[in-house]
Amino acid sequence: MQRIVVETDEQVKAFLNLPQRIYAGDKNYIQPLQKDIEEVFDTKKNKFFRQGECERWLVQDDRGNYVARLAVFTNKKYQQEQPTGGIGFFECINDTHIAHFLFDEAKQWLQARGMEAMDGPINFGERDRWWGLLVHGFDEALYCMNYHPPYYQNLWEQYGFKPYFHQLCFGMDVQTPLSEKMMKWYKHYKEHPEFSVQHIEKNNLEKYAADFTTIYNKAWAKHGSGKTMELKQAKLLFAKMKPVIDEKITWFVYHNNDPVAMWINIPDLNQYFKHFNGKFGWMQKLHFLYLKLTGACKRFVGVVYGVVPEWQGKGVDAYMIGACAEQVQPSKRYAKYEMQWIGDFNPKMINLAHNLEAHEVRRLTTYRFLFDTNKEFKRHPML
């Protein structure tokens, strides 16, 4: 058994194709688009290479078969209590010896670079992609969300990884009636002319990008790393989203024309991409257009939710949720709704999910392994 650093085109192909062996026969596995995986490891496309270092590995057994893979990385902007590296894109046959061999190699690689812990499986990038180990709810994954066989949890925990935080995904049937409390707030704001609610319009994306920036920076500037978003960044984001935007599922609330709340949703792209076996060439793009036109996607996904601080806890979120329900429920275009994950350290967002009558449909876990086993292990702080 040996660890191989992925360098050649043949090794890249082996890295991308290894999951086909792991998930053979699993009807719920959706192969990610290979271009999305490769962008993570492209030094020209992934900005995190500016402040970090990354390698990806394959494990080859004595018969020459590839049996596992892993990416290992450091990121100066990943600020934790102690210097902490990351591992991700883990795939492995059901063999504890092989998995722990990879974890040992990762530990040594990270220690050589001054790290004192490793988190995983995480992304060499933002938290909205490839983050956490699936431990509950082995249904078809959302676009760019991890999916794993159940035995992975034992491979990680037997090595000594402990849950740093759990990532909760809440879902619901679209036809579920809104709660009495939500309907009360919806009617309240509907009767006050200084408030208005509107869905996004593709022909006016620059306006909504500006409104998004305003709400995001007020609502999230003190959250997590405290980073703000520039308008040009938001414009690029909305332009990228444009081909998949469904106007009737993204909403904004205004008070005297000032943006105060937003609810950004998109169709679940994996409902299209599951037909493509990881490829997205011109034939798949034509197929994508056909599937989109014929309404093949029956699930939409919550991407970003935000309310400016002065209106938090005052029911304005019910105004946009009620407006969305009035449009989406009669059309019956979608059957399911699912929120992107919410950390178990964020009780306010969990409460919102409960107010929607949503229930937990899947759980992913971000694990941490402290190299100094005598150091006290601490969970992610509550917000």
Summary of the structure (lengths in Angstrom):
residues: 383
radius of gyration: 21.7
end to end distance: 44.1
largest distance: 72.6
contacts: 1168
relative contact order: 0.16
helix: 37%
strand: 26%
